[in-house]
Structures are given as structure tokens and as C-alpha cells.
Amino acid sequence: MKTHKDLDVWKFAIEFVTSIYKATAQFPGEEKFGLSNQLRRASISIPSNIAEGAARNHPKEFIQFLYIALSSASEIETQLIICNNLNLIDEQIIVKLLSELETIAKMLNGLINSIKNK
């Protein structure tokens, strides 16, 4: 691996951030500092932690940051369920986002296992 930018999971997570920003752009004004902000910050946390972990010199540190990214994915899942309950995002978009999030989580778990097995 050259840098974090070579990791497919990082690339996919960057695309996911864009999807989250688009999905939250239509939130009502009172949610600007509520769920919208939380979703955006948590989504940004995923590729950011992948990048920061990849820059570390020790595999255990990289794994730690990957677990933080995985935790952010769980946070987003919870927030999307709340958005669905409040009808803040169209259900089809929620399903798409949750599917993308599941893919990211699987990719993170795969990378964690790959690093552990080296």
C-alpha cells in the first residue's frame, strides 16, 4: 500500500460522504445543528480515520483507527434509522445509504482482518 488514497474502502467512504451531504441538504433549518451536523461529521470521520491510521507506522495503530471508522459507521446507521422514523430522508435514499454503509463496514472488517493476519 502506498497511501490511504490507494485503499478502495477510503475511496468508497469519500463517495459516501458526498451521498450524506446530498441527503441532508434538504433537512429543515432546525436540523442544521442536529441530525444533519451529526451525520455529516460521522460520515467525514470514516475516511479521515482511515487516512490517519494508514499514516501511522504501526499496524496496531492502523487497526485502532479502522475500529474508530467502524464505530462511526454504526453511529451513522443509528442516525439514519432516526431520520427514517422522522421522515427526514426519503425511504429509498435511506435504503441506499444503509446498503453503502454496510459495504463500507464489510470492507473495514476485511481490512482489519487482513492486517491482523499479516
N, C-alpha and C positions, 0 to 999 in steps of 0.2 A: 504494500500500500504506500502510495506516495504522500497523499494528504487526505483529509476528510472529504475533499471535493471528489475523490475517486470512489467514494462509497455510495452504492446505489441507495441505501437507506437514507443517507444525508440528502441526496438529490430528491428522493420521494418526499421527504419531510419538508424540504423547501417548497415544493409544489403544494403540499398540504397547507402550509401557512397561507399561501395565496388563496386557497379554497376557503379557509376560515375567514380571512379578511372580506372576501366577497359575500360570504353567507351572513356575516354580522353587519355589513354596510347598511342594511335596511332596518336594523333594530331601532325601536323608538328611542327618542332622546334620553329618557330616564334610564335607559340601559347602557348609555355610553360609558359610564364608570362602573357598571355592574357586570353582568354576564359577558357583554361584548369585550370589555377590557380583560376579563379573566381568561376567556377563550383565546384571545389574541396573544396574551402573554404566555399562556401554557403552550400554545402551538409553536411560538418562537423558541421556547425552551428546548423543544425536541432537537432541531438541527443545531442549536447553539451548544447543547451539552455533548452532542456527537462530535462537533468540531473541537470543543475544549478538551474532551477526553482523548481524541486522536492526537492532539498536540502534546500529550503527556508522554514521558519517556518510559513509563512502566505499564505493562498490560493490566495489572490490578487496578491502577488508577483509571485506565480507559474503561474497564468494566464498571467501575463505580459510576462514572459519568453516563454510561449506557443505561444503567439501572435508574438513574435520575431521569433520563429521557423517557424511559418506560413508565415511570411514575407520572410524568406529565401526560402521557398518553391516557393513563387511567383517569386522571383528573379531567381531561377533555371529554372522555366518554361520559362521565357523570354530568358534566355541564351540558353536553348535547342532549342527554335524556331530560334534563330540566328544561332546556329550550323547547324540546318537543312537547313536554307537558304544558308549557306556557304558550304554545303555538307561535313561537318567535321565528322559527325557521320551518319552511315547507318540509313535510314529512319525507318526500323523495330526496331532498337535499340531505336531510339527517341520515337517511339510509346510506347514501353515497359517502358521506363523511365518515360514518361509523365503519363502513367497509374499508375505506382508505386507512383509517386509524388501525383497524385490525391487521392490515397488511404491514403497516409500519411496526406494530408490536411484534409480529412474527419475524420480521427482518431483524429487529433489535435482538430478540431472543436467539435467533440464528447466529448473529454476530457475536453475542456474548458466549454462546456455546463453542463457537469456532475459536475464539481467543482462549477460552478455558482449556480446550483440548490441544493447544499447541505446546 
